[in-house]
Amino acid sequence: MIRGFLLTLFVLSLSGCHKYFDVENETVPGNTLVLEFSTQVKYVMTLKINGKEIPVKYSGNNRVLTIEGLPEGTHNFNVNSISYVFGPEFDSFKVTPDRGAYFFVQARKYRSGLPKNRAQVSIRAYRRSLKQQGIDPEAPTEGAIVARFR
């Protein structure tokens, strides 16, 4: 009985563990923006860099979003979703060839009663809509900004 309790307590203590992006020890590569979310992103979000929408490649964990291929200078980002509330939702940042930028973003699920397009919620439907538009986040064009979760 006590072994079962201890085993359950051990498993529950490990269930909240995950590896955070360690800004002190890991440097952000040049011309790159890293957005680390407080929770795993399970639904579709919209990412805009300087007002231009960037397609996002989702993977298994969906906690750290890396945006690569940014030109040198000052930019701004905007993340929003019909399923989440983010904080900060938008901000300005500066990148150089030697140094990137990092933000920790609080994310909380938000369920709206408004009618939704399936591609605004489901990652699978989002991928399908990108494919119908002829956009492939797996194989970006030369010089394009690439956003992918790692």
C-alpha positions as CSV (number, residue, x, y, z in Angstrom):
1,M,0.0,0.0,0.0
2,I,2.8,2.4,0.9
3,R,4.8,1.4,-2.1
4,G,1.9,2.2,-4.4
5,F,1.4,5.6,-2.7
6,L,5.1,6.4,-3.1
7,L,5.1,5.3,-6.7
8,T,2.1,7.4,-7.4
9,L,3.7,10.4,-5.7
10,F,6.9,9.9,-7.7
11,V,5.0,9.7,-11.0
12,L,2.9,12.7,-10.3
13,S,6.0,14.7,-9.4
14,L,7.6,13.9,-12.7
15,S,4.5,14.7,-14.8
16,G,5.1,18.4,-14.5
17,C,8.8,18.3,-15.6
18,H,10.0,19.6,-18.9
19,K,13.2,21.2,-20.1
20,Y,13.1,25.0,-20.3
21,F,15.1,27.0,-22.7
22,D,18.1,28.1,-20.6
23,V,18.9,31.7,-21.7
24,E,21.9,31.9,-19.4
25,N,23.7,28.9,-20.9
26,E,22.1,28.6,-24.4
27,T,22.7,31.5,-26.7
28,V,20.1,32.5,-29.2
29,P,21.6,32.2,-32.7
30,G,22.0,35.4,-34.8
31,N,19.0,36.6,-36.8
32,T,16.7,34.3,-34.8
33,L,13.8,34.9,-32.5
34,V,12.9,32.3,-29.8
35,L,9.5,32.3,-28.2
36,E,9.2,29.9,-25.2
37,F,5.6,29.3,-24.2
38,S,4.5,28.5,-20.6
39,T,2.4,25.6,-21.8
40,Q,2.4,23.3,-24.7
41,V,0.5,24.9,-27.7
42,K,-2.0,22.3,-28.8
43,Y,-4.2,24.5,-31.1
44,V,-3.4,26.8,-34.0
45,M,-1.9,30.2,-33.4
46,T,-1.1,33.0,-35.8
47,L,2.4,34.5,-36.0
48,K,3.1,37.9,-37.7
49,I,6.5,39.4,-38.0
50,N,6.4,43.1,-39.1
51,G,2.7,42.6,-40.0
52,K,3.4,39.7,-42.4
53,E,1.9,36.3,-41.5
54,I,4.4,33.5,-41.2
55,P,3.3,29.9,-41.5
56,V,4.2,27.8,-38.4
57,K,5.5,24.2,-38.6
58,Y,4.1,22.3,-35.6
59,S,5.9,19.3,-34.1
60,G,5.4,17.0,-31.1
61,N,6.2,19.3,-28.1
62,N,5.1,22.7,-29.4
63,R,6.6,24.6,-26.5
64,V,9.6,26.5,-28.0
65,L,9.0,28.4,-31.3
66,T,12.1,29.3,-33.3
67,I,11.8,31.9,-36.0
68,E,14.9,31.9,-38.2
69,G,16.0,33.9,-41.3
70,L,15.2,37.4,-39.9
71,P,17.0,40.3,-41.5
72,E,19.3,42.3,-39.3
73,G,17.5,45.2,-37.5
74,T,14.5,46.0,-35.3
75,H,11.3,44.0,-35.8
76,N,8.1,43.4,-34.0
77,F,6.1,40.1,-33.5
78,N,2.4,39.5,-32.9
79,V,1.1,36.1,-31.8
80,N,-2.6,35.5,-31.4
81,S,-5.1,32.6,-31.4
82,I,-8.8,32.0,-31.1
83,S,-7.9,29.3,-28.5
84,Y,-5.3,31.0,-26.4
85,V,-4.6,34.3,-24.6
86,F,-0.9,35.2,-24.8
87,G,1.2,37.6,-22.8
88,P,3.1,39.4,-24.2
89,E,1.0,39.1,-27.4
90,F,3.2,41.5,-29.3
91,D,6.6,43.2,-28.7
92,S,9.6,44.7,-30.5
93,F,13.0,43.1,-30.7
94,K,16.3,43.6,-32.3
95,V,18.5,40.9,-34.0
96,T,22.0,41.0,-35.4
97,P,24.1,38.4,-37.2
98,D,25.7,37.6,-33.9
99,R,22.8,37.8,-31.5
100,G,19.1,36.8,-31.6
101,A,16.2,37.6,-29.3
102,Y,14.3,35.6,-26.7
103,F,10.8,36.0,-25.1
104,F,9.0,33.9,-22.5
105,V,5.3,34.0,-23.4
106,Q,2.5,33.1,-20.9
107,A,-0.2,31.1,-22.6
108,R,-3.6,30.3,-21.2
109,K,-6.4,28.4,-22.9
110,Y,-9.3,30.5,-23.9
111,R,-12.5,29.0,-25.3
112,S,-14.8,31.4,-27.2
113,G,-18.4,30.7,-28.0
114,L,-17.9,32.4,-31.4
115,P,-18.2,30.2,-34.5
116,K,-14.8,29.2,-35.8
117,N,-13.2,28.0,-39.0
118,R,-11.8,24.5,-38.4
119,A,-8.3,25.7,-39.6
120,Q,-8.2,28.2,-36.8
121,V,-8.3,25.5,-34.1
122,S,-7.1,22.1,-35.5
123,I,-3.4,21.8,-36.4
124,R,-4.3,19.1,-39.0
125,A,-6.8,21.4,-40.7
126,Y,-4.3,24.2,-40.6
127,R,-1.7,22.1,-42.4
128,R,-4.4,21.1,-45.0
129,S,-5.3,24.7,-45.6
130,L,-1.6,25.7,-46.1
131,K,-1.3,22.8,-48.5
132,Q,-4.3,24.0,-50.5
133,Q,-2.8,27.5,-50.6
134,G,0.5,26.0,-52.0
135,I,2.5,26.9,-48.8
136,D,4.9,24.3,-47.5
137,P,6.4,25.1,-44.1
138,E,8.6,22.0,-44.5
139,A,10.4,23.3,-47.5
140,P,10.6,27.1,-47.3
141,T,11.9,29.2,-50.2
142,E,15.3,30.8,-50.2
143,G,15.6,33.8,-47.9
144,A,12.2,33.2,-46.3
145,I,11.5,33.5,-42.6
146,V,11.0,30.0,-41.1
147,A,9.0,29.4,-37.9
148,R,9.0,25.9,-36.3
149,F,8.5,24.4,-32.9
150,R,11.3,22.3,-31.5
